[in-house]
Amino acid sequence: MTYTTSRAARAAIWFSLFLSLQFFIGLDNPALSMAAKGGSVAMLGVYALLLGRSATHWHIAAVMAIGAVGDVFMECNTVIGGGFFALGH
């Protein structure tokens, strides 16, 4: 069985990698750093939806969206961020 991905899916995964590298390299602006951290996880959810529309793809996208929100809130309030992570699990 051959597995192919669309250009949009490949772009989403590369953009996620780019954003995660921006977070790890470190940006001087904390707001941009938070956006890079949450955006990299959110793009993984977009990637899942671009791969297919089954219930599994939607579930993965929802979990990644909750994780992205948890990553952003973790920078501001660890209790709220941890709550989102718990919700995702």
Backbone as XML, in Angstrom:
<?xml version="1.0"?>
<chain id="A" units="angstrom">
  <residue number="1" name="MET">
    <atom name="N" x="0.845" y="-1.174" z="0.000"/>
    <atom name="CA" x="0.000" y="0.000" z="0.000"/>
    <atom name="C" x="0.892" y="1.239" z="0.000"/>
  </residue>
  <residue number="2" name="THR">
    <atom name="N" x="0.581" y="2.162" z="-0.870"/>
    <atom name="CA" x="1.340" y="3.397" z="-0.978"/>
    <atom name="C" x="0.664" y="4.488" z="-0.165"/>
  </residue>
  <residue number="3" name="TYR">
    <atom name="N" x="1.451" y="5.236" z="0.561"/>
    <atom name="CA" x="0.930" y="6.308" z="1.388"/>
    <atom name="C" x="1.484" y="7.624" z="0.864"/>
  </residue>
  <residue number="4" name="THR">
    <atom name="N" x="0.605" y="8.519" z="0.457"/>
    <atom name="CA" x="1.037" y="9.810" z="-0.060"/>
    <atom name="C" x="0.393" y="10.921" z="0.760"/>
  </residue>
  <residue number="5" name="THR">
    <atom name="N" x="1.061" y="12.043" z="0.808"/>
    <atom name="CA" x="0.513" y="13.210" z="1.486"/>
    <atom name="C" x="0.412" y="14.358" z="0.494"/>
  </residue>
  <residue number="6" name="SER">
    <atom name="N" x="-0.509" y="15.247" z="0.777"/>
    <atom name="CA" x="-0.693" y="16.399" z="-0.093"/>
    <atom name="C" x="0.387" y="17.443" z="0.182"/>
  </residue>
  <residue number="7" name="ARG">
    <atom name="N" x="0.494" y="18.389" z="-0.720"/>
    <atom name="CA" x="1.444" y="19.494" z="-0.504"/>
    <atom name="C" x="1.069" y="20.288" z="0.732"/>
  </residue>
  <residue number="8" name="ALA">
    <atom name="N" x="-0.226" y="20.465" z="0.950"/>
    <atom name="CA" x="-0.673" y="21.220" z="2.126"/>
    <atom name="C" x="-0.278" y="20.499" z="3.416"/>
  </residue>
  <residue number="9" name="ALA">
    <atom name="N" x="-0.417" y="19.171" z="3.430"/>
    <atom name="CA" x="-0.033" y="18.412" z="4.619"/>
    <atom name="C" x="1.472" y="18.511" z="4.865"/>
  </residue>
  <residue number="10" name="ARG">
    <atom name="N" x="2.245" y="18.408" z="3.813"/>
    <atom name="CA" x="3.700" y="18.540" z="3.972"/>
    <atom name="C" x="4.064" y="19.945" z="4.446"/>
  </residue>
  <residue number="11" name="ALA">
    <atom name="N" x="3.372" y="20.956" z="3.925"/>
    <atom name="CA" x="3.635" y="22.337" z="4.363"/>
    <atom name="C" x="3.289" y="22.501" z="5.841"/>
  </residue>
  <residue number="12" name="ALA">
    <atom name="N" x="2.199" y="21.880" z="6.278"/>
    <atom name="CA" x="1.796" y="21.990" z="7.686"/>
    <atom name="C" x="2.836" y="21.374" z="8.606"/>
  </residue>
  <residue number="13" name="ILE">
    <atom name="N" x="3.371" y="20.231" z="8.237"/>
    <atom name="CA" x="4.356" y="19.576" z="9.103"/>
    <atom name="C" x="5.675" y="20.359" z="9.118"/>
  </residue>
  <residue number="14" name="TRP">
    <atom name="N" x="6.058" y="20.914" z="7.991"/>
    <atom name="CA" x="7.270" y="21.731" z="7.947"/>
    <atom name="C" x="7.094" y="23.028" z="8.729"/>
  </residue>
  <residue number="15" name="PHE">
    <atom name="N" x="5.893" y="23.630" z="8.645"/>
    <atom name="CA" x="5.639" y="24.860" z="9.394"/>
    <atom name="C" x="5.630" y="24.574" z="10.892"/>
  </residue>
  <residue number="16" name="SER">
    <atom name="N" x="5.099" y="23.419" z="11.282"/>
    <atom name="CA" x="5.139" y="23.023" z="12.686"/>
    <atom name="C" x="6.583" y="22.891" z="13.167"/>
  </residue>
  <residue number="17" name="LEU">
    <atom name="N" x="7.412" y="22.269" z="12.359"/>
    <atom name="CA" x="8.831" y="22.132" z="12.699"/>
    <atom name="C" x="9.503" y="23.493" z="12.807"/>
  </residue>
  <residue number="18" name="PHE">
    <atom name="N" x="9.202" y="24.377" z="11.865"/>
    <atom name="CA" x="9.762" y="25.726" z="11.889"/>
    <atom name="C" x="9.377" y="26.453" z="13.175"/>
  </residue>
  <residue number="19" name="LEU">
    <atom name="N" x="8.097" y="26.378" z="13.543"/>
    <atom name="CA" x="7.648" y="27.059" z="14.759"/>
    <atom name="C" x="8.279" y="26.460" z="16.009"/>
  </residue>
  <residue number="20" name="SER">
    <atom name="N" x="8.423" y="25.146" z="16.039"/>
    <atom name="CA" x="9.045" y="24.535" z="17.214"/>
    <atom name="C" x="10.510" y="24.934" z="17.330"/>
  </residue>
  <residue number="21" name="LEU">
    <atom name="N" x="11.189" y="25.043" z="16.205"/>
    <atom name="CA" x="12.578" y="25.511" z="16.246"/>
    <atom name="C" x="12.665" y="26.955" z="16.710"/>
  </residue>
  <residue number="22" name="GLN">
    <atom name="N" x="11.699" y="27.772" z="16.310"/>
    <atom name="CA" x="11.672" y="29.162" z="16.770"/>
    <atom name="C" x="11.527" y="29.211" z="18.285"/>
  </residue>
  <residue number="23" name="PHE">
    <atom name="N" x="10.706" y="28.332" z="18.835"/>
    <atom name="CA" x="10.545" y="28.298" z="20.288"/>
    <atom name="C" x="11.826" y="27.846" z="20.967"/>
  </residue>
  <residue number="24" name="PHE">
    <atom name="N" x="12.461" y="26.790" z="20.455"/>
    <atom name="CA" x="13.668" y="26.276" z="21.105"/>
    <atom name="C" x="14.868" y="27.192" z="20.933"/>
  </residue>
  <residue number="25" name="ILE">
    <atom name="N" x="14.952" y="27.872" z="19.801"/>
    <atom name="CA" x="16.034" y="28.830" z="19.605"/>
    <atom name="C" x="15.874" y="29.974" z="20.579"/>
  </residue>
  <residue number="26" name="GLY">
    <atom name="N" x="14.632" y="30.333" z="20.805"/>
    <atom name="CA" x="14.338" y="31.399" z="21.766"/>
    <atom name="C" x="14.143" y="32.728" z="21.075"/>
  </residue>
  <residue number="27" name="LEU">
    <atom name="N" x="12.993" y="33.256" z="21.259"/>
    <atom name="CA" x="12.682" y="34.574" z="20.739"/>
    <atom name="C" x="12.746" y="35.572" z="21.884"/>
  </residue>
  <residue number="28" name="ASP">
    <atom name="N" x="13.152" y="36.792" z="21.583"/>
    <atom name="CA" x="13.254" y="37.805" z="22.633"/>
    <atom name="C" x="11.887" y="38.230" z="23.155"/>
  </residue>
  <residue number="29" name="ASN">
    <atom name="N" x="10.867" y="38.096" z="22.328"/>
    <atom name="CA" x="9.529" y="38.516" z="22.697"/>
    <atom name="C" x="8.769" y="37.319" z="23.289"/>
  </residue>
  <residue number="30" name="PRO">
    <atom name="N" x="8.374" y="37.396" z="24.564"/>
    <atom name="CA" x="7.668" y="36.262" z="25.176"/>
    <atom name="C" x="6.344" y="35.934" z="24.481"/>
  </residue>
  <residue number="31" name="ALA">
    <atom name="N" x="5.652" y="36.924" z="23.971"/>
    <atom name="CA" x="4.383" y="36.670" z="23.287"/>
    <atom name="C" x="4.620" y="35.874" z="22.000"/>
  </residue>
  <residue number="32" name="LEU">
    <atom name="N" x="5.665" y="36.209" z="21.261"/>
    <atom name="CA" x="5.979" y="35.459" z="20.049"/>
    <atom name="C" x="6.441" y="34.041" z="20.382"/>
  </residue>
  <residue number="33" name="SER">
    <atom name="N" x="7.161" y="33.911" z="21.477"/>
    <atom name="CA" x="7.607" y="32.592" z="21.901"/>
    <atom name="C" x="6.410" y="31.713" z="22.253"/>
  </residue>
  <residue number="34" name="MET">
    <atom name="N" x="5.422" y="32.281" z="22.968"/>
    <atom name="CA" x="4.214" y="31.533" z="23.299"/>
    <atom name="C" x="3.445" y="31.148" z="22.046"/>
  </residue>
  <residue number="35" name="ALA">
    <atom name="N" x="3.362" y="32.071" z="21.102"/>
    <atom name="CA" x="2.655" y="31.789" z="19.847"/>
    <atom name="C" x="3.354" y="30.687" z="19.062"/>
  </residue>
  <residue number="36" name="ALA">
    <atom name="N" x="4.681" y="30.694" z="19.072"/>
    <atom name="CA" x="5.426" y="29.646" z="18.375"/>
    <atom name="C" x="5.209" y="28.294" z="19.035"/>
  </residue>
  <residue number="37" name="LYS">
    <atom name="N" x="5.191" y="28.270" z="20.366"/>
    <atom name="CA" x="4.999" y="27.013" z="21.094"/>
    <atom name="C" x="3.616" y="26.432" z="20.819"/>
  </residue>
  <residue number="38" name="GLY">
    <atom name="N" x="2.583" y="27.252" z="20.967"/>
    <atom name="CA" x="1.221" y="26.777" z="20.711"/>
    <atom name="C" x="0.966" y="26.503" z="19.241"/>
  </residue>
  <residue number="39" name="GLY">
    <atom name="N" x="1.524" y="27.348" z="18.389"/>
    <atom name="CA" x="1.316" y="27.185" z="16.948"/>
    <atom name="C" x="1.926" y="25.914" z="16.399"/>
  </residue>
  <residue number="40" name="SER">
    <atom name="N" x="3.074" y="25.519" z="16.945"/>
    <atom name="CA" x="3.713" y="24.296" z="16.447"/>
    <atom name="C" x="2.856" y="23.071" z="16.754"/>
  </residue>
  <residue number="41" name="VAL">
    <atom name="N" x="2.231" y="23.056" z="17.914"/>
    <atom name="CA" x="1.356" y="21.935" z="18.276"/>
    <atom name="C" x="0.057" y="21.998" z="17.482"/>
  </residue>
  <residue number="42" name="ALA">
    <atom name="N" x="-0.488" y="23.187" z="17.312"/>
    <atom name="CA" x="-1.730" y="23.346" z="16.544"/>
    <atom name="C" x="-1.548" y="22.891" z="15.098"/>
  </residue>
  <residue number="43" name="MET">
    <atom name="N" x="-0.392" y="23.163" z="14.538"/>
    <atom name="CA" x="-0.150" y="22.746" z="13.155"/>
    <atom name="C" x="-0.106" y="21.223" z="13.018"/>
  </residue>
  <residue number="44" name="LEU">
    <atom name="N" x="0.240" y="20.521" z="14.075"/>
    <atom name="CA" x="0.170" y="19.061" z="14.030"/>
    <atom name="C" x="-1.277" y="18.594" z="13.922"/>
  </residue>
  <residue number="45" name="GLY">
    <atom name="N" x="-2.185" y="19.324" z="14.566"/>
    <atom name="CA" x="-3.602" y="19.019" z="14.418"/>
    <atom name="C" x="-4.091" y="19.294" z="13.013"/>
  </residue>
  <residue number="46" name="VAL">
    <atom name="N" x="-3.625" y="20.393" z="12.429"/>
    <atom name="CA" x="-3.965" y="20.701" z="11.034"/>
    <atom name="C" x="-3.430" y="19.608" z="10.122"/>
  </residue>
  <residue number="47" name="TYR">
    <atom name="N" x="-2.230" y="19.157" z="10.390"/>
    <atom name="CA" x="-1.630" y="18.074" z="9.611"/>
    <atom name="C" x="-2.502" y="16.820" z="9.659"/>
  </residue>
  <residue number="48" name="ALA">
    <atom name="N" x="-2.996" y="16.481" z="10.846"/>
    <atom name="CA" x="-3.854" y="15.294" z="10.985"/>
    <atom name="C" x="-5.114" y="15.434" z="10.139"/>
  </residue>
  <residue number="49" name="LEU">
    <atom name="N" x="-5.708" y="16.626" z="10.134"/>
    <atom name="CA" x="-6.923" y="16.828" z="9.335"/>
    <atom name="C" x="-6.631" y="16.816" z="7.840"/>
  </residue>
  <residue number="50" name="LEU">
    <atom name="N" x="-5.453" y="17.255" z="7.462"/>
    <atom name="CA" x="-5.110" y="17.232" z="6.042"/>
    <atom name="C" x="-4.810" y="15.819" z="5.553"/>
  </residue>
  <residue number="51" name="LEU">
    <atom name="N" x="-4.492" y="14.922" z="6.473"/>
    <atom name="CA" x="-4.256" y="13.538" z="6.079"/>
    <atom name="C" x="-5.556" y="12.784" z="5.826"/>
  </residue>
  <residue number="52" name="GLY">
    <atom name="N" x="-6.626" y="13.183" z="6.487"/>
    <atom name="CA" x="-7.898" y="12.492" z="6.295"/>
    <atom name="C" x="-8.995" y="13.089" z="7.150"/>
  </residue>
  <residue number="53" name="ARG">
    <atom name="N" x="-10.217" y="12.611" z="6.939"/>
    <atom name="CA" x="-11.369" y="13.146" z="7.665"/>
    <atom name="C" x="-12.083" y="12.091" z="8.507"/>
  </residue>
  <residue number="54" name="SER">
    <atom name="N" x="-11.403" y="11.026" z="8.835"/>
    <atom name="CA" x="-12.040" y="9.990" z="9.640"/>
    <atom name="C" x="-12.188" y="10.477" z="11.088"/>
  </residue>
  <residue number="55" name="ALA">
    <atom name="N" x="-12.899" y="9.717" z="11.872"/>
    <atom name="CA" x="-13.075" y="10.062" z="13.284"/>
    <atom name="C" x="-11.728" y="10.110" z="14.006"/>
  </residue>
  <residue number="56" name="THR">
    <atom name="N" x="-10.824" y="9.238" z="13.622"/>
    <atom name="CA" x="-9.494" y="9.230" z="14.235"/>
    <atom name="C" x="-8.746" y="10.517" z="13.944"/>
  </residue>
  <residue number="57" name="HIS">
    <atom name="N" x="-8.815" y="10.989" z="12.717"/>
    <atom name="CA" x="-8.142" y="12.246" z="12.365"/>
    <atom name="C" x="-8.733" y="13.415" z="13.150"/>
  </residue>
  <residue number="58" name="TRP">
    <atom name="N" x="-10.050" y="13.452" z="13.263"/>
    <atom name="CA" x="-10.696" y="14.525" z="14.031"/>
    <atom name="C" x="-10.321" y="14.434" z="15.503"/>
  </residue>
  <residue number="59" name="HIS">
    <atom name="N" x="-10.228" y="13.239" z="16.035"/>
    <atom name="CA" x="-9.854" y="13.062" z="17.434"/>
    <atom name="C" x="-8.433" y="13.557" z="17.686"/>
  </residue>
  <residue number="60" name="ILE">
    <atom name="N" x="-7.516" y="13.175" z="16.818"/>
    <atom name="CA" x="-6.135" y="13.640" z="16.961"/>
    <atom name="C" x="-6.064" y="15.158" z="16.859"/>
  </residue>
  <residue number="61" name="ALA">
    <atom name="N" x="-6.800" y="15.737" z="15.916"/>
    <atom name="CA" x="-6.800" y="17.197" z="15.758"/>
    <atom name="C" x="-7.344" y="17.884" z="17.007"/>
  </residue>
  <residue number="62" name="ALA">
    <atom name="N" x="-8.398" y="17.326" z="17.598"/>
    <atom name="CA" x="-8.966" y="17.925" z="18.814"/>
    <atom name="C" x="-7.977" y="17.847" z="19.975"/>
  </residue>
  <residue number="63" name="VAL">
    <atom name="N" x="-7.331" y="16.705" z="20.132"/>
    <atom name="CA" x="-6.356" y="16.552" z="21.214"/>
    <atom name="C" x="-5.183" y="17.517" z="21.017"/>
  </residue>
  <residue number="64" name="MET">
    <atom name="N" x="-4.739" y="17.669" z="19.769"/>
    <atom name="CA" x="-3.630" y="18.597" z="19.511"/>
    <atom name="C" x="-4.049" y="20.045" z="19.754"/>
  </residue>
  <residue number="65" name="ALA">
    <atom name="N" x="-5.291" y="20.395" z="19.442"/>
    <atom name="CA" x="-5.775" y="21.753" z="19.703"/>
    <atom name="C" x="-5.820" y="22.026" z="21.201"/>
  </residue>
  <residue number="66" name="ILE">
    <atom name="N" x="-6.311" y="21.055" z="21.965"/>
    <atom name="CA" x="-6.339" y="21.217" z="23.425"/>
    <atom name="C" x="-4.911" y="21.317" z="23.962"/>
  </residue>
  <residue number="67" name="GLY">
    <atom name="N" x="-4.003" y="20.526" z="23.408"/>
    <atom name="CA" x="-2.596" y="20.599" z="23.815"/>
    <atom name="C" x="-1.962" y="21.935" z="23.486"/>
  </residue>
  <residue number="68" name="ALA">
    <atom name="N" x="-2.340" y="22.505" z="22.342"/>
    <atom name="CA" x="-1.805" y="23.821" z="21.962"/>
    <atom name="C" x="-2.271" y="24.888" z="22.946"/>
  </residue>
  <residue number="69" name="VAL">
    <atom name="N" x="-3.539" y="24.826" z="23.318"/>
    <atom name="CA" x="-4.058" y="25.777" z="24.314"/>
    <atom name="C" x="-3.342" y="25.558" z="25.648"/>
  </residue>
  <residue number="70" name="GLY">
    <atom name="N" x="-3.134" y="24.292" z="26.005"/>
    <atom name="CA" x="-2.412" y="23.991" z="27.242"/>
    <atom name="C" x="-0.992" y="24.520" z="27.224"/>
  </residue>
  <residue number="71" name="ASP">
    <atom name="N" x="-0.318" y="24.429" z="26.088"/>
    <atom name="CA" x="1.051" y="24.961" z="25.976"/>
    <atom name="C" x="1.079" y="26.470" z="26.187"/>
  </residue>
  <residue number="72" name="VAL">
    <atom name="N" x="0.117" y="27.156" z="25.610"/>
    <atom name="CA" x="0.087" y="28.614" z="25.750"/>
    <atom name="C" x="-0.222" y="28.998" z="27.201"/>
  </residue>
  <residue number="73" name="PHE">
    <atom name="N" x="-1.231" y="28.361" z="27.785"/>
    <atom name="CA" x="-1.579" y="28.694" z="29.162"/>
    <atom name="C" x="-0.510" y="28.256" z="30.154"/>
  </residue>
  <residue number="74" name="MET">
    <atom name="N" x="0.258" y="27.240" z="29.829"/>
    <atom name="CA" x="1.317" y="26.779" z="30.724"/>
    <atom name="C" x="2.337" y="27.885" z="30.965"/>
  </residue>
  <residue number="75" name="GLU">
    <atom name="N" x="2.523" y="28.734" z="29.982"/>
    <atom name="CA" x="3.463" y="29.851" z="30.128"/>
    <atom name="C" x="2.920" y="30.924" z="31.075"/>
  </residue>
  <residue number="76" name="CYS">
    <atom name="N" x="1.589" y="31.016" z="31.171"/>
    <atom name="CA" x="0.966" y="32.057" z="32.001"/>
    <atom name="C" x="0.564" y="31.534" z="33.375"/>
  </residue>
  <residue number="77" name="ASN">
    <atom name="N" x="-0.070" y="30.370" z="33.386"/>
    <atom name="CA" x="-0.614" y="29.812" z="34.615"/>
    <atom name="C" x="-0.515" y="28.295" z="34.513"/>
  </residue>
  <residue number="78" name="THR">
    <atom name="N" x="0.318" y="27.703" z="35.345"/>
    <atom name="CA" x="0.557" y="26.263" z="35.230"/>
    <atom name="C" x="-0.663" y="25.441" z="35.614"/>
  </residue>
  <residue number="79" name="VAL">
    <atom name="N" x="-1.515" y="25.963" z="36.490"/>
    <atom name="CA" x="-2.710" y="25.208" z="36.881"/>
    <atom name="C" x="-3.686" y="25.117" z="35.709"/>
  </residue>
  <residue number="80" name="ILE">
    <atom name="N" x="-3.935" y="26.242" z="35.054"/>
    <atom name="CA" x="-4.843" y="26.237" z="33.902"/>
    <atom name="C" x="-4.233" y="25.423" z="32.761"/>
  </residue>
  <residue number="81" name="GLY">
    <atom name="N" x="-2.955" y="25.632" z="32.483"/>
    <atom name="CA" x="-2.283" y="24.867" z="31.433"/>
    <atom name="C" x="-2.323" y="23.377" z="31.714"/>
  </residue>
  <residue number="82" name="GLY">
    <atom name="N" x="-2.070" y="23.010" z="32.964"/>
    <atom name="CA" x="-2.135" y="21.601" z="33.346"/>
    <atom name="C" x="-3.540" y="21.041" z="33.207"/>
  </residue>
  <residue number="83" name="GLY">
    <atom name="N" x="-4.547" y="21.875" z="33.465"/>
    <atom name="CA" x="-5.928" y="21.444" z="33.292"/>
    <atom name="C" x="-6.241" y="21.115" z="31.844"/>
  </residue>
  <residue number="84" name="PHE">
    <atom name="N" x="-5.734" y="21.935" z="30.928"/>
    <atom name="CA" x="-5.934" y="21.638" z="29.514"/>
    <atom name="C" x="-5.205" y="20.370" z="29.094"/>
  </residue>
  <residue number="85" name="PHE">
    <atom name="N" x="-4.006" y="20.172" z="29.625"/>
    <atom name="CA" x="-3.291" y="18.935" z="29.318"/>
    <atom name="C" x="-4.038" y="17.716" z="29.857"/>
  </residue>
  <residue number="86" name="ALA">
    <atom name="N" x="-4.585" y="17.839" z="31.056"/>
    <atom name="CA" x="-5.362" y="16.738" z="31.618"/>
    <atom name="C" x="-6.609" y="16.468" z="30.770"/>
  </residue>
  <residue number="87" name="LEU">
    <atom name="N" x="-7.241" y="17.523" z="30.296"/>
    <atom name="CA" x="-8.409" y="17.375" z="29.435"/>
    <atom name="C" x="-8.044" y="16.645" z="28.140"/>
  </residue>
  <residue number="88" name="GLY">
    <atom name="N" x="-6.882" y="16.931" z="27.607"/>
    <atom name="CA" x="-6.437" y="16.277" z="26.392"/>
    <atom name="C" x="-6.114" y="14.805" z="26.565"/>
  </residue>
  <residue number="89" name="HIS">
    <atom name="N" x="-5.800" y="14.440" z="27.780"/>
    <atom name="CA" x="-5.461" y="13.031" z="28.037"/>
    <atom name="C" x="-6.687" y="12.268" z="28.421"/>
  </residue>
</chain>
